[in-house]
Amino acid sequence: MDSALTTIGLPVALGIIMFGLGLGLTPADFARVARHPRAVVVALACQLLVLPAICLGLVALFQLPPLLAVGMMMLAASPGGTVANLYSHLFRGDVALNISLTAINSIIAVVTLPLITNLAIAIFDPFDDQLGLQLSKTVEVFLVVLGPAALGMLVRRLSPTFADRMDVPVRIGSFVVLVVVIAGAVISNWAILVENVASLAGITALFCLLSLAVGYLAPRWLGVGQRQAVASSFEIGIHNAVLAIVIAQTVLGSIEVSLPAGVYGVLMLFIAGGFGLLIRGRGSAIAARPTASA
């Protein structure tokens, strides 16, 4: 990938997305977790425990090369983001819960993303025994993830009116940036992508579908409400592909590690839309049952 895009474009794009995320957050978003403790605990358990285990199983099943295997595990460890909130809004999820989960996930990811990535590097050894995310690089991940988000929260605290006015434009801008970055990553690495797309399309599509399904079904099985389950589904099922791409290319310095996130980022937009239509229809049927019985 062109060095200017890698060293400047990708971090700036991620900064815009994370700033937009922070611009919509307040301390109340963290306090709101107490209203839906079961939904939050189930969603976090799925995000932190179930999805990495599923991803590891898929990597073994598809027998990915070491660099691509690390990229898949990094993708699994990446939190949700503004796109998850957008899909939740479109398909009648509890967007307030999404915002709370995104805030918590973004903070937890500062620890879990380097941890899971380092474990994947230790397991698959793609760098010939060289350490992956060392302490200095872990700090870099911390700054990349939380720095712009904290700045956005500060802007909201200093000028709530400005933050409210900018909320919709920044959300739209973040989505556009997401699409542009993923498209740029795909186009710039087209030759490498073509070589690996056959081995990546199936696993990324299946991982996306399983993530969405686990995020929806696990809360429903455990008694969580429909709207909260929809929110959980998109928060868990839509990973921050841009974050994975940025860390892979700027922190680890590997284009190959970023390829799973690039392929996933394209397919996810369509798979999540189809899944949203499916569960929205299911939600409408559930809501209609009392009326029918009456």
N, C-alpha and C positions, 0 to 999 in steps of 0.2 A: 504494500500500500504506500502511496506517496507520503514522504516523511512529514510534510507540512500538515496533511490531513490527520496523520497519526498523532503527532506531537501537539498540535494546536486544535484542529477541528474536532476530534473526538472528545477531548477533555472539556472544551467549551460547550459542545452539544450536551454532554452529560451534566455540566454545570447548570445549563438552562433548565433542563428537566428537573434536577434536584432543587433548584431555586424555586421553580413553579410549585413543586411539592411542598416546600417549606412555607411558601406564601399562603397556602391554604390551611396551615396548621396553627393551632392554638393549644395552650395547656389543657383546655377543656377536652380536646381530642384524646388526650391520654387518660383524663379522668373518666371519660365516657366508657372506658373499658369495663368499669365496675358494673355497668348496666347489663352487659352481656358477657359475664365471665366465662360461661360454658362455651359460647361461640368462639371467644378469643383463645381459650386454652386448646380447644379442638383444632382450630386453624393453625396455631403455632406448633402444635404437636405434629400435624401433617407436614407443615413447611420444614420443620427442623429435623424430623426423624423419618417420616414415611417417604417423602419425596427423594431424599438422598439414597435411601435403601432401594427404592424402585429404579432410580437412575443407574445405580451400580449394577442391579440385575439386568437392565437393558443393555448396558455397556458390555457385560459379559455375554449376553445372548447374541448381540450383533457383532461381537468380537472386533471392536474398534481398535485402531492403532493407538499407541499411548498418548500422543498429543491430542487427538480428537476425544479420547476418553477423559482426559483432564478437562477439556473444554466443556464436555457434557456435565461433568460433576460441578464445575464452576457455575454453569447455567442453573443447575438444580439448587445451588446455594444462594443464587441471586434473589433478592426480595421482589415484591410486586412494585407497582408505581402508579403514575397518573393514568396510564392506559387502563389498568385494572379498575380504577375509579370510574373512568368513562364508560367502560363496558357494563359495569354494575348499574350505573345510572340508566343506560339504554335498555337493560333487561330487568329493571324493577328490583334491584338489590338494595340493601341498606347501605347507602353511600357513606353515611356517617361512620358506620362500622368499618367500611373500607379504609376511610381516612385514618381511623385509629390503628387498624392493623398495619397499614403502610408505614405509619410513624414508628410503631414498635418494631416492625420487621427491619426498617432501615437502620435502626440503632443496633439491633441484635446482629444484623448482617456484618457490621464492622468487626465482630468477633468470629461469627460462624463462617463467613465467606473465606477469610484467610485460612481458618482451621480446616475446613472441608477441602479447600484447594491444596493445601499442604499434604493432607492425608492422601488425596488422589495422586499427587506427585510422588509421594512415598510408595504408593501401591504400584503405579504404572511406570515410574522412573523414566519419564520422557526426555529428561535433560542430562542423562549420563551422570547421575549422582550429584548434580549441582542442585543446591537448595532453590526452591521456587520463591515463595513469598517470605523473605527474611524480615527482620524487625523493621528496618527502614522502609521496606516496601509495604509492610502492614500499616505503618503510620501513613504512608501515601494513600492507601485505600481508605483509611479513616478520613483523611482530608477531602478526598474525592467524593465520598459518600455524604458525609455530614456537614462539611464546610458550607456549600451552597444552600443546603436545606436550613442550616442554622441562620444563615444570612436572610433567607426568605422569612423565617419566623420573626427575626428582628425587625424587618421592614413592616410586617403585619402589626407587631406590637407598637411601633412608633407611629404608624399611619394606617389604622384599620380601614379607613375609607378608601385610600389608594389601593390597598390590598384587595378589597372587595371589588373595586372597579377593574382591577387587572386580572381577577381570577379566571374569567372565561377566556379572555385573549391569551393568557399564559397557558391554560390547559390546551387550547387549540394549537398554540405555538409548540408546546411540548410534543403533541402528537405528530405535528408536521416534522419537527426535528427528529423524532424517533424514526419516521418513515424515511427521511432523507439520509440519516446516518446508516440505517440498515441497507438502503439501496446503494449508498456509496461504498459500504463494505463489500457488498455482493459484486458490484461492478468492478471495483479496484482489484478484487481478488478473483476475477472471473475464471482465469485459467486454473488456479488451484481449486476453486470451488467445483468446477466441472469434473475434475479428477476425483473429488470426494463426495459429490452430491448423491451418488447412488447409495453410498453407505450412510449418508446423513439424513436424507429425506424421510426414510422410514422410521428411524429411531427418534428424530425430533418431533415428527407428527404424532407418533404413538406416545411419547413422553408428554406432549402438550395435552393430548386427549385424556391420558390417565391422570395428569395433574388436575385438570378441570373436574373430572369425575370424582376423584378422591376428595377434592375440596368441597364438592356439593354433597355427595352421598354420606361421607363420614359424619358431618354435622346433622344431617337429616336422621340418620340411624340413631344418633345420640340425643334426639329430641330438640334440636335447634330449629327455630322457625324458618319458614320458606325464604323470606327476604334476607335473613342473616346467612342462610346457607348459600344463596346466590352470591352475596358479597364475598363469602369465604371462597367460593369456587373460583371467582375471578382473581382474588388476591393470591391464591395459591397457584392457580393455573396459568396466570400471565406473569412470566418472569421478566425482570428488567434486562432485556437483551443488550441494550446499549451499555449498561454497567459491565456486563461480562465481556463485551467487545473491547471496551476501554481498558479494563484491567489486563486482558490477554495481550493487547497490542502495545500498551504504553508501560505497564508494570512488568509483565513477564516477557515482553518483547517478542511475542510469537503470533504470527498471522494464523498459523494452523490451529492454535488453541481457540482462536476467535471464530472459526468457521461454524461450529455447531450453533453458536448464538446467532450468527448471521442467517443461517438457513431457518432456524427456529423463528426468528423475528418476522420473516416473511410468511411462513405457514401459519403462525399463531394468529395473525389477524383474521384469517378466514376460518380456522378451526374454532376459535373462541366465539366468532359470530354465529356459526352454525350451532354450537353447543348452547349459546345463549337463547337462540330461538327454541331449542328443544326444552330447556328447563323453564322458559317463560310460559310455554304452552302447558307444561306440567303444573306450574304454579297457578295458572288460570283455572285448570281443571280442579285443583285442590280447593281453590277459593269458591268454586261454583257448587261444591258438594252440599254444603248446608242448605243452599237455596233449593237445590233439586230435591233434597229430602223433605224440605218444608212443603 
